[in-house]
Amino acid sequence: MRSNAAAWPALVGGALLCLVLQCAAWADPAAGAPPAIATPGPASAGRGLTGSPISAAWLDEVYAPARPGPVWFTGDGPRAAVGVALQALASADARGLTTDDYDVGALEREIDAARTGNLAPDVVARADRALTIAMLRFLSDLRYGRVRPQEAEPHYRAAPKDAGFVAELREAVARDRLAALIDAAEPGFPSYARLTRLLAEYKTLAAQPPVVLPPLASPRHKVVVGDVYPGVPALHAQLVRLGDLAADASAPTDSIFTAALAEAVRRFQSRHGLEPDGVLGRDTLAALNVPLAARVVQITLSLERLRWLPPASPGPLIGINIPSFELWAFADASAPEPATLTMPVVVGRAMRSETPVFIGEMRFVEFSPYWNVPPSILENELLPRLEKEPSYADREDMEAVGTDRVGRVRPASDAAGVAALRAGEARLRQRPGPRNALGGVKFVLPNTMDIYLHATPARDLFERSRRDFSHGCIRVREPEALAQFVLRGQPEWTPAAIEAAMGSGVNRTVALARPVPVIVFYTTAIVDAEGRARFLADIYGHDRTLQRALAGDSRAAR
């Protein structure tokens, strides 16, 4: 090879570096990120790599003064890892990324130019840096996601992940361990692996000719067992394709909606967050007609969101997925075992009082809690009612509490109490007891949005398939079981003691011996513990927001 270690820094430094790499240094003040370097690529490369930033500090680390030579080339030509890298970039779609982002064709031309150009130092320098930057960007996309979480979820804050792949890249290439480095950059969650496999399945399904079910006789029409529906053959084909009907199920010979089809529809409804009644109605038909390419998009968005999550650490963890209205509690988040506890939850109303996506830490359990009515609920809902119906406060065990240091408690049912509430001289709270909106227990995870988990006397809401009814906090169906989970290891809190405290009507706050991380996240495509693919409604429109961010290729320097 005509270049040597002494010549290499001059070839990739200073003005030549800016010329070759089309430098576009910029900083992100909010993140305190180091300057970024735009990735090389010919003008004809289009969207490709050109102009997409990675951290300049990463490049300095790879090409450190102690090891300034090329990463991907030896004196004999490209290393074996070059082929591994190009193949990984070319198949990025299989990992839920976008292959076009890495402009593999331009990289191949750069590498071919270095190979056929007798390994001229300047050509090798350009090709080597181009592939390094492309691979760093690819690893970064796998490790952190393509967009900053706050672009889609404003309240989301997580501890930064390490960028160990930067320091390990050179050795991984030299020792033919690049494939392992790539795999290690991805989240290690079992759910991520299951979604990646589902992505491959749905890409295959989406490539097949679509099956479209004809409309119902009218918007209000529903097809029940025994009805005639001209779309029965298409319905049968779609249910077989999606796995809700056995592949060897007898094909229909007429247009009768049979009990077997109704049972398959019920399975489909259960997987898509619909009422599993086995009836073919408007919502079920619409879900059956969603293009499978749209399901592929849902899966890729879910993979992106999983990349935002912090690595699983040993110890307990509570996860809540808003679109599926479910809670999972894990005794050890780092272990492969399934959740210790699962239950339905009620979340905030879409468009009105949405539950935010965030990461918190549960620190306290409050038994027989007071409900301190939020100012927005007081002003918009309860004050107008109290003014019209003063007895409502007594009936609902509500009282006014002064906002001064004394905090005098007064009735909220008389004119003076209502006037104090209206003037901001008092706040409204509901006393512990059977009418309390928080039920017998509140799970406290301090946060600026005043979001917490709690019990509820409104038990019927848990029976509904769509459960966005709260003012933003999260109602849990099995509060006793959740209290037992977070208080385990504190032997005085037996199931009997928890039940007694919840029903005592005496307010008591208990600190957890060990804070429990709580992740409130949002994903509309999951694979459950039974291996079923589940697609859920984008109730808050977060998928659309994330799609816009990804379409804009909105990246921040790491």
MARDREN-672050 format. One record per atom (N, C-alpha, C): x, y, z. Coordinates in steps of 0.2 Angstrom, whole numbers, plus 5000, padded with zeros to 4 digits. Each point is the difference from the previous one (the first is absolute). Layout:
# residues N
XYZ;...
//
This chain:
# residues 558
500449945000;499650065000;500450065000;499950054996;500450064999;500050055006;499450005004;500050045005;500349975006;500150045005;500349985007;499750045005;500149975006;499750045006;500250075001;500650014998;500250075001;499750054995;499849974994;499750044995;499350015001;499749955003;499250005001;499750065003;500350035006;499750065003;499950064995;500650014996;500050054996;499450004994;499949934998;499549994995;499350015002;499949995007;499350015002;499950065004;500550045001;499950065004;499950064997;499950065004;500050064997;499550024994;500250044996;499650024994;499849944996;500549954999;499849954995;499449965003;500049995007;499449965003;499450044999;500050065000;499450044999;499849994992;500550004996;499850004993;499749934999;500449945002;499849944999;499349985003;499950025007;499549985003;499450055000;500050054997;499550054999;499850025007;500550035004;499850015007;499550055001;499549985005;499550045002;499950005008;500550045003;500050005007;499550045003;499749975005;499550045004;499949975007;499750035004;499949985007;499350005002;499849965005;499450005003;500050035007;499850065001;500150035006;499649965006;499449984998;499649975005;500349935002;500349974996;500349935002;500750015002;500350064999;500750015001;500549954996;499749984994;500349954996;500750034996;500549964999;500550034996;499950014993;500450044996;499850014993;499949944996;499750004995;499849954996;500350004993;500249954997;500350004993;499549974996;499950034994;499549974995;500449954996;499649944999;500349944997;500150024992;500549974998;500250014993;499549964995;500050034994;499649974995;499950044994;500049984994;500050044994;499450045000;500050054996;499450045000;499449964997;500149954996;499549964996;499749955005;500350005006;499849955005;499350015003;499750064999;499350025002;500050005007;499549985003;499950005008;500649975003;500149934999;500549965002;500450035006;500650005000;500450025006;500250075000;500050034995;500250075000;499650055005;500450035004;499750055004;499749975007;500049945001;499849975006;500550005005;499950035006;500650015005;500149945005;500649995001;500249965006;500550045004;500249985006;500450045004;500750004998;500350064999;500750004998;500549975005;499850005007;500449975005;500049924999;499549974997;500049934998;500649994995;500050044995;500549994995;500750015002;500150055005;500650015003;500249945004;499549965003;500249945004;500249954996;499749994994;500149944996;500750014997;500250074997;500650014997;500450045005;500149975006;500450035005;500850004998;500350055003;500850014998;500349945001;499849965005;500449935002;499949954994;499450014997;499849954994;499750044995;500450044996;499750044995;499949964993;500249944999;500049974994;499349984998;499949984994;499349984998;499749945004;499450005000;499649955004;499849944996;499850014993;499849954996;500449974995;500750035000;500449984994;500749985004;500349954997;500749985001;500450024994;500649985000;500550014994;499849954995;499649955001;499749964995;499350014997;499750055003;499450024997;499450005006;499450004998;499550005005;500049945005;499850015006;499949955005;499449964998;499949945003;499449964999;499450035003;500150055006;499550035003;499650054995;500450024995;499650054995;499449974997;500149934998;499449974998;499449995005;500249995006;499549995005;499750075001;500450055000;499750075001;499550024994;500249994994;499650014995;499349965000;500149945001;499449965001;499550025005;500350025006;499650025006;499650074998;500450044996;499750074998;499449984995;500249964995;499549984995;499449975002;500049975006;499449965003;499850045006;500150065001;499850045005;499250005001;499749994995;499250005000;499849945004;500449955000;499849945004;500050015008;500450055002;500050025007;499650065001;499550024996;499650055001;500350074999;500550014996;500350064998;499950014993;500350054997;499950014993;500650004996;500149954996;500649984996;500350064996;499550044997;500250064996;500450055004;499950005007;500450055004;500849995000;500249944998;500749995000;500349994993;499750014995;500250014993;500649954999;499849945000;500549944999;500350014993;499650024995;500350004993;500650055000;499950065003;500650055001;500649975003;499949965006;500549975004;500449954995;499649964997;500349954996;500450034994;499850054998;500450044994;500750035003;499950025007;500650035003;500549945001;499849945002;500449955002;500349974994;499649994994;500349984994;500550054997;499950065001;500550054998;500649995004;500049995006;500649985004;500449944998;499649954998;500249934998;500450014993;499650034996;500350004993;500550064999;500050045005;500550064999;500749985003;500149945001;500749985003;500150025007;499450015003;500050025007;500350075001;499950044996;500350075001;499850035007;500450035003;499950025007;499450055001;499950044995;499550055001;499349974998;500049954996;499449964998;499849965006;500549965003;499949965005;499750045006;500350065001;499850045006;499250024999;499850024994;499350024999;499649945001;500149944997;499649945001;500049985007;500550005003;500149975007;499550055005;500150064999;499650055004;499249994998;499949994994;499350004998;499749945003;500349945000;499749945003;500050015007;500550035003;500050005008;499450055002;499950054996;499450055002;499349964999;500049974994;499449964999;499849955005;500549965003;500049955005;499850035006;500350065002;499950035006;499250035000;499850024995;499350024999;499649955001;500149944997;499649945000;500049975007;500550005004;500149985007;499650045004;500150074999;499650055004;499349994999;499749994994;499349994999;499749945003;500449955001;499849945003;500050015008;500550045002;500150005007;499550055003;499950064997;499650065002;499450014997;499949974994;499550024996;500250064995;499650004995;500150054994;499950075002;499550015005;499850075002;500150015007;500050065002;500050015008;499349995002;500049965006;499349995003;499650065001;500350055002;499650065002;499650034994;500349984994;499650034994;499349974999;499949945003;499449974999;499649995007;500450005005;499750005007;500450055005;499750065000;500350065003;500249985008;499649965003;500249995007;500549945002;500249974994;500449945001;500750035002;500349975005;500750015002;500349945003;500549984997;500349945002;500850015001;500349965005;500750015000;500449984994;500550044998;500349984994;500349935000;500049974994;500349944999;500850014998;500449955002;500750004998;500149994992;500550034997;500249994993;500649955000;500049955003;500649955000;500249984993;499550004996;500149974993;500650044997;500050075002;500550044996;500749975002;500249995006;500649985002;500249934998;499449964999;500149934998;500049994993;499950054996;499949994993;500749974996;500550045002;500649984996;500249935002;500049985006;500249935002;499549954997;499350025000;499549954997;500249994993;500250054996;500149994993;500649964999;500650015004;500649974999;499949925002;499649995005;499949935002;499449964997;499750034995;499449974997;499549995005;499850055004;499550005005;499550054999;499950024994;499650064999;499349985001;499849944997;499349985001;499849995007;500449985004;499850005008;500050075002;500450054998;499950075002;499450034998;499749984994;499450034998;499449975004;500049935001;499549975004;500050035007;500650025003;500050025007;499750085000;500050034994;499850075000;499250005001;499749954998;499350005001;499749995007;499450025001;499749985007;500049935001;500149985006;500049935002;499449975003;499450044999;499449985003;499749944995;499749955004;499749954996;499450034995;499750055002;499550034996;500350034994;500650025000;500350034994;500149954995;500349945002;500249944996;499349984997;499549995004;499449984997;499750044995;500050075001;499850054995;500449994993;500749995001;500450004994;499849944996;499849945003;499849944997;499350024996;499650035004;499350024997;500150054994;500550045000;500150054995;500149954993;500549955001;500149964994;499449974998;499649975004;499449974998;499550054996;499950065003;499550044997;500350034994;500750014999;500250024994;499949954994;500049945002;499849944995;499350014999;499650005005;499350014998;499850064996;500350065002;499850064996;500249994993;500549964998;500249994993;499549964996;499649975003;499549964997;499450044997;499649984995;499450044998;499650015006;499750065000;499650025006;499349965000;499749995005;499349985001;499650055003;499550024996;499650065002;499249975001;499850025006;499349975001;499550064998;499549984997;499550054997;499650035006;499750064999;499750035006;499449975002;499850025006;499349975003;499550034996;499449975001;499450034997;499850075001;500250025006;499950075003;500550015005;500250075002;500450015005;499949975007;499349995001;499849985006;499949925000;500149974994;499849935000;500649965003;499849945003;500449965003;499949934998;500549964999;499949934997;500149955006;499549965002;500049955005;499949934997;500249955004;499949934998;499449994996;500049974994;499449984997;499950054994;500250065001;499950064995;500449984993;499750034995;500350004993;500450064999;500749994999;500450054998;500549994994;499950044995;500449984994;500750005001;500350025005;500750005001;500349945004;499649955001;500249955004;500649964997;500049994993;500749974998;500650045001;499950074999;500650045002;500150005007;499550005004;500150005008;500449945002;499849944997;500349945001;500850004998;500150034995;500750004997;500450055005;499750065002;500450045004;500149975007;499549975003;500149975006;500649945000;500049974995;500549944999;500750044999;500050054996;500650034999;500350035007;499650035004;500250035006;500149955006;499849944999;500149955005;499449995005;499550034999;499450005004;499649944998;500149974995;499649944997;500549954998;499949945002;500549954998;500149994992;500649994998;500150004993;499649944996;499949955004;499649944997;499350015001;499750065002;499350005001;499650004994;499549975000;499649994993;499850074997;500250004994;499850064996;499250015000;499850065000;499250015000;499849984993;499449975000;499749984993;499450054999;499850045005;499550054999;500250075003;499550045002;500150065003;499750015007;500049945003;499750005007;500650015005;499850055005;500550015005;499949955005;500549955001;499949945004;500350025007;499849955004;500350005007;500850005000;500249964996;500849995000;500350074997;499750034996;500250074998;499950055005;499550005004;499950045006;500549995005;500249945001;500549995005;500750024998;500150004994;500750034997;499950075000;499550034999;499950075001;500150035007;499849965004;500150015008;500750005001;500449964998;500749995001;500350074997;499850014994;500350064996;499850075005;499450005002;499850065004;500450005006;500149955004;500450005006;500750024999;500349994994;500750024998;500050074998;499550034998;500050074998;499650055004;499949985006;499750055005;499350024999;499749954997;499250014999;499649955004;499450025001;499649965004;499949934997;500249955004;500049934997;499449975000;499550024996;499349985000;499949954994;500549994995;499949964995;499550024995;499850075000;499650034995;500450044995;499850004994;500350044995;499750064999;500350055004;499750074999;500550054997;499850065000;500450054997;500750015002;500150005006;500750005003;500449944998;499749945001;500449944998;500150004993;499650024996;500149994993;500650054998;499950065003;500650054998;500749975002;500049975006;500649975002;500349944996;499549964997;500249954995;500250034994;499850064998;500250034994;500650045000;500350015006;500650045001;500549974995;500450034996;500549974996;500549975004;500349954998;500549965004;500750055000;500050044995;500650045000;500050055006;499450025002;499950055005;500149965007;499949935000;500249975006;500849995001;500350004994;500750005000;500350075003;499750054998;500250075003;499950005007;499449975003;499950005007;500549965003;500249944998;500649975003;500650035000;500250044994;500650045000;500050055005;499450045001;499950055005;500149975007;499849945001;500049975007;500849985001;500349984995;500749985001;500450075002;499850054996;500450075002;499950025007;499449995002;499850025007;500449955005;500149944999;500349955004;500850025001;500250034994;500750025001;500150065005;499550045001;500150065005;500049975007;499849945001;499949985007;500749995003;500150015007;500649985003;500149935000;500749985000;500149925001;499749985006;499849945000;499749965006;500549995005;499850025006;500549995006;499749955005;500449975003;499749955005;499650035005;499449975002;499650035005;499350014997;499550025004;499350004997;499950064996;499549994996;499850064995;499349994998;499750064999;499350004998;499950044994;499749964995;499950034993;499350014999;499850064997;499350014998;500050024993;499649974996;499950024993;499450034999;500050064998;499350044999;499649974995;500249994994;499549984995;499749935002;500349965003;499749935002;499750005007;500050065003;499750005007;500249955005;500649985000;500349955004;500650025004;500049965006;500650015004;500349935001;500750005000;500449945001;500550025006;500049965005;500550005005;500549955000;500750015000;500549954999;500450005007;500149945003;500449995006;500750024998;500249984994;500750024998;500050014993;500150074998;499950024994;500649974995;500649985003;500549984996;500049924999;499549975003;499949934999;499549984994;500149944997;499549994994;499349985002;499949995007;499349975002;499550054998;499449984999;499450044998;499850045006;499650054999;499850055006;499749965006;500150025006;499849975006;499250025000;499850064998;499450025001;499750044994;499549994997;499750044995;499350025001;499850064998;499350025001;499850054995;499350014999;499850054996;500050075004;500150054997;500050075003;499550054996;499950055003;499650064996;500550065000;500050034994;500550054999;499650064998;500450064999;499650064999;499750014993;499450045000;499650014994;500450024994;499949974994;500350034994;499850074999;500450054998;499950064998;499850055006;499949975006;499850055005;500549995006;500149955002;500549995006;500449944999;500450004995;500449944999;500649995005;500149935001;500549985005;500750014996;500450045003;500750014996;500449935000;500550004996;500549954999;500650025004;500249975005;500550025004;500349945004;500650015003;500349955005;500050035007;499849975005;499950025006;500349955005;499950015007;500349965005;499550005005;499649945002;499649995005;500350005007;499850055004;500450005007;499549995006;499450014999;499550005005;499449964998;499749985006;499349974999;499650045005;499450034998;499650045005;499449965000;499849975006;499449975002;499550055002;499349984998;499550045002;500150074998;500250024994;500350074998;499450055000;500250065001;499650064998;500150014993;499450024996;500150024993;500050085000;500650024999;500150084999;499850014993;499450044999;499750014994;500550054996;500249984994;500450044996;499750074998;500350055000;499750074998;499649994994;500249974995;499650004993;499449965001;499949955004;499449965001;499650055005;500350035005;499650045004;499650064996;500450034996;499750064996;499649984995;500149954996;499649984994;499449955002;500149975005;499449955001;499750005007;500450015006;499750005006;499750065003;500350064998;499850065003;499350024997;499949994993;499350014998;499549965003;500249945001;499549955003;499950025008;500550025003;499950025007;499550065001;500150054995;499650065000;499349984998;499949954996;499349984999;499749965005;500449955003;499849955004;500550005006;499950045005;500450005006;500149945004;499449965000;500049945004;500549944997;500250014994;500449964996;500749985004;500350065003;500649995004;499949955006;499550015004;499849965006;499949934997;499649994995;499949934998;500649964997;500550044998;500649974997;500650015005;499850015006;500650015005;500550054999;499850054997;500550054998;500150065005;500550035001;500150065004;500550054997;500050065002;500450054998;500650015005;500650014998;500650015004;500350064998;500250045005;500350074999;500749994997;500150044995;500750004997;500550045004;499850035005;500550035004;500449955005;500450035004;500449955004;499649975005;499550035002;499549965005;499749944997;499850014994;499649954997;499449985003;499650045002;499349995004;499649964995;499749955003;499549964996;499350035002;499650014994;499350025001;499649974995;499350005001;499649974996;500050034993;499949954995;500050034993;499350004997;499649995005;499350004997;499650075002;500350055003;499750065002;500350054995;499750065000;500250064996;500750025001;500150005007;500750035001;500649954998;499849935000;500549964998;500150004992;499450014997;500150004993;500350064998;499950065003;500350064998;500850005002;500249965005;500749995001;500349964995;499749954997;500249964995;500150044993;499550044999;499950044994;500650065000;500250025006;500550055001;500749985000;500049935001;500749975000;500350005007;499550025005;500250005007;500049935003;499749954997;499949935002;500149964994;500249945002;500049944995;499549955002;499849964995;499449955002;500449935000;499849965005;500249935001;499449965002;500149944998;499549955002;500349955006;499649995005;500349965006;500049934998;500549965003;500049934999;499349975002;499949944996;499449975001;499749964994;499549975000;499749964995;499850054993;499950065001;499950044994;500650034997;500650005003;500650034998;500249984993;500150054996;500249984993;500649964999;500450005005;500749965000;499949935003;499449995002;499949935003;500450005007;500349945001;500349995007;500750014999;500350014995;500850015000;500250044994;500550045001;500350044995;500849984999;500249994994;500749984999;500450064998;500550035004;500350064998;500650004997;500150034994;500650004997;500150084998;500450035004;500050085000;500250024993;499750054997;500150024993;499650075000;500350044995;499750075000;499350004997;499849954997;499349994997;499549985004;500249985007;499549985005;499649934997;500449964997;499749944998;500249945005;499549965001;500149955005;499549944998;500149945003;499649945000;499550005006;499449984999;499649995005;499449954999;499749985005;499449965000;499450044998;499449974999;499450044998;499449965002;499550045002;499349975001;499749984993;500250034995;499649994993;500349944997;499849945003;500349944997;499749984993;499450024998;499849984994;500450024994;500450055001;500450034994;500549954998;500249955004;500549954998;499849954996;499349994999;499749954996;500050034993;500150064998;500050024993;500649994997;500050004993;500649984996;500450064999;499750065000;500450075000;499950035006;500550025004;500050025007;500450075000;499850054997;500350075001;499450045003;500050005006;499450045004;500350045005;500650005002;500250045006;500250074998;500250045005;500350074999;500750004999;500349944999;500750004999;500449955004;499849995006;500349955005;499749934997;500449955003;499949934998;499649965005;499449974999;499649965004;500249934999;500149965006;500249934999;499449965003;499949944996;499549965002;500149965006;500649985002;500249965006;500550035004;499750055004;500550045004;500349965006;499649965002;500349965006;500649964997;499949974995;500649964997;500650044998;499850064998;500650054998;500350025007;499650015005;500350025006;500549955003;499749935000;500449955002;500749994996;500050024993;500649994996;500550055002;499850075001;500550055002;500250005007;499649975004;500249995008;500349945002;500149954995;500349945002;500750015002;500249965005;500650025003;499950045006;499450035001;499950035006;499549965004;500249955004;499649955003;499450025004;500050065003;499450025003;499450024996;500150004993;499550024996;499749934996;499749975004;499749934998;499450024996;499749954996;499450024997;499450025004;500049975006;499450035005;500250075002;500650015001;500150075003;499950054994;500149984994;499950054994;499350015000;499649955000;499350004999;499750045006;500249995006;499850045006;500150084999;500650014997;500250074999;499650044995;499949964995;499650034994;499350015002;499749975005;499350015002;499950035007;500650035002;499950035007;499750075000;500150034995;499850074999;500550055004;500649975002;500550045004;500650014995;500150064998;500550024995;500749985003;500449964996;500749985003;500449994993;500650035001;500549994994;500649965003;500249954995;500549955002;500550014994;500650015002;500650004996;500249934998;500149994993;500349944998;500749995002;500249945002;500649985002;500550014994;499849994994;500450014994;499650034995;500150064997;499650034995;499949964994;499550004997;499849954994;500050054994;500449994995;499950034993;499449994997;499750054997;499350004997;500150034993;499949964995;500050034993;499350004997;499850064998;499450014997;500150014993;499949954995;500250014993;499449994996;500150014993;499550004995;500249964994;499749954999;500249964994;499449964997;499850014994;499449974997;500149934997;500649975000;500149944998;500449965005;499849945002;500449965005;499949934999;500449965002;499949935000;499949975007;499549985002;499949985007;500349945002;499949985007;500449945002;499849944997;499450004997;499849944997;500249994992;500450054998;500250014994;499550034995;499550035002;499550034995;500250074998;499950014994;500250074998;499350045001;500250065003;499450045002;500150074997;499550034997;500050064997;499550055003;500250055003;499550045004;499950074997;499550035002;499850074997;500550055002;500150054996;500550055002;499550065003;499849985006;499550045003;500250085001;500750015001;500250075001;500350034994;500149964995;500350034994;500850005000;500349975005;500750005001;500349964994;499749954997;500349974994;500150054994;499550044999;500150054995;500550055001;500150025007;500550055002;500749974998;500149945002;500649964999;500249994993;499549994996;500149994993;500250064997;499750065002;500250064997;500850025002;500249985006;500650015002;500549964996;499849934999;500549964996;500050024993;499450024997;500050024993;500550074999;500050045005;500450065000;500849985001;500149945001;500749975002;500350055005;499650015005;500250055005;500449975005;500750015000;500549975004;500450055004;500249985006;500450055004;500749975001;500550045001;500649975001;500049965007;500449955000;500049965006;500550035005;
//
